[in-house]
Amino acid sequence: MPSEEIDRDVCKLVHGLARTLDGHVRRVADAMGLTPSQVVALRELSEPITARELAARMACEASNATFVLDRLEERGLLNRHPHPGDRRAKQIVLTPEGDRRRAEAVKRLGESSPLGSLRADQQEALRNLLQALASDGER
């Protein structure tokens, strides 16, 4: 069991990192003329997926993901197609302009990323630790 001091420090550091990452996403979104949620959605749309799958990747409610998708569709960045394996679902597919904007978002998110000061092996170790903690909390 971690000590009270370690637990407090880890919580404070994780919260600080989350705020830093959020600020980075907001700056990228502002530069691209998008909302932070739209930038995150574009980042996560690496292949055709459903709105429910996108919501899980974005860690939000499906209705929130649908709202973001509606705005991206209005901008001509994505289309909804019938899902090949589930007639009740729609598959989200980026348009060519959506692909271009996604590539721009991914590039901008990688530039000056708060995680950029870590070596690749450190980034992987951090990801693995956070995954272990997240899955431990799901029990």
C-alpha positions in Angstrom: 0.0 0.0 0.0 1.5 3.4 -1.0 2.2 5.9 1.7 -0.1 8.8 2.1 2.6 11.1 0.9 3.3 9.1 -2.2 -0.3 8.7 -3.0 -0.8 12.5 -2.7 2.2 13.3 -4.8 1.2 10.8 -7.6 -2.3 12.2 -7.7 -1.0 15.8 -7.9 1.5 14.9 -10.6 -1.0 13.0 -12.7 -3.5 15.9 -12.3 -0.8 18.4 -13.4 0.1 16.3 -16.4 -3.5 16.0 -17.4 -3.8 19.8 -17.2 -0.6 20.3 -19.2 -1.8 17.8 -21.9 -5.2 19.5 -22.0 -3.6 22.9 -22.5 -1.5 21.5 -25.4 -4.6 20.0 -27.1 -6.4 23.4 -26.6 -3.5 25.3 -28.3 -3.5 22.9 -31.2 -7.3 23.2 -31.5 -7.1 27.0 -31.5 -4.4 27.0 -34.2 -6.5 24.7 -36.4 -9.8 26.5 -35.8 -11.3 23.4 -34.1 -12.5 22.6 -30.6 -10.3 20.4 -28.4 -12.9 17.6 -28.7 -12.8 17.8 -32.5 -9.0 17.5 -32.4 -9.1 14.5 -30.1 -11.8 12.9 -32.3 -9.7 13.4 -35.4 -6.7 11.9 -33.6 -8.7 8.8 -32.7 -10.2 8.3 -36.1 -7.2 6.3 -37.4 -9.6 3.8 -39.1 -13.3 3.5 -39.6 -15.1 3.0 -36.3 -18.5 3.5 -34.7 -19.5 6.5 -32.6 -19.6 4.2 -29.6 -16.1 3.1 -30.2 -15.0 6.7 -30.7 -16.7 7.6 -27.4 -14.7 4.9 -25.6 -11.5 6.1 -27.1 -12.3 9.7 -26.2 -13.5 8.6 -22.7 -16.8 10.4 -23.1 -20.5 9.6 -23.4 -21.7 8.4 -26.8 -24.0 11.4 -27.1 -21.0 13.8 -26.7 -19.1 11.9 -29.4 -22.1 12.1 -31.6 -22.3 15.9 -31.1 -18.6 16.2 -32.0 -19.1 14.0 -35.1 -22.0 16.1 -36.2 -19.9 19.2 -36.2 -17.0 17.4 -38.0 -19.5 16.1 -40.6 -20.9 19.6 -41.1 -17.3 20.7 -41.9 -17.0 18.0 -44.5 -14.3 16.0 -42.6 -16.2 12.7 -42.2 -19.1 10.7 -43.5 -21.2 8.1 -41.8 -21.7 4.8 -43.8 -23.7 1.7 -42.9 -21.6 -0.6 -40.7 -20.7 -3.8 -42.7 -21.3 -6.1 -39.7 -24.1 -4.3 -37.8 -27.1 -2.9 -39.6 -28.0 -0.8 -36.6 -24.7 1.0 -36.5 -22.9 3.6 -38.7 -19.3 3.5 -39.5 -17.4 6.8 -39.3 -15.1 7.4 -42.2 -12.9 10.4 -42.8 -13.2 12.2 -46.1 -10.0 13.1 -48.0 -10.1 16.6 -46.3 -10.7 14.8 -43.0 -7.6 12.6 -43.6 -5.6 15.8 -44.3 -6.8 17.6 -41.2 -6.2 14.4 -39.1 -2.6 14.3 -40.3 -2.2 17.9 -39.5 -3.7 17.4 -36.0 -1.4 14.4 -35.3 1.6 16.3 -36.5 0.7 19.4 -34.4 0.0 17.3 -31.3 3.4 15.6 -31.7 5.2 19.0 -31.9 6.0 20.5 -28.5 4.1 17.6 -26.8 4.5 17.6 -23.0 5.7 14.0 -23.4 8.3 15.0 -26.0 11.0 15.5 -23.3 10.8 11.7 -22.6 12.7 9.2 -24.6 10.6 6.6 -26.5 11.3 3.9 -23.9 10.2 6.3 -21.1 7.0 7.2 -22.9 6.3 3.5 -23.3 7.0 2.8 -19.6 4.7 5.7 -18.6 2.0 4.3 -20.9 2.4 0.8 -19.4 2.3 2.1 -15.8 -0.9 4.2 -16.5 -2.5 1.2 -18.3 -1.7 -1.0 -15.2 -3.2 1.6 -12.9 -6.3 2.1 -15.1 -7.0 -1.6 -15.4 -6.4 -2.1 -11.7 -9.1 0.4 -11.0 -11.6 -1.5 -13.2 -11.7 -4.4 -10.8 
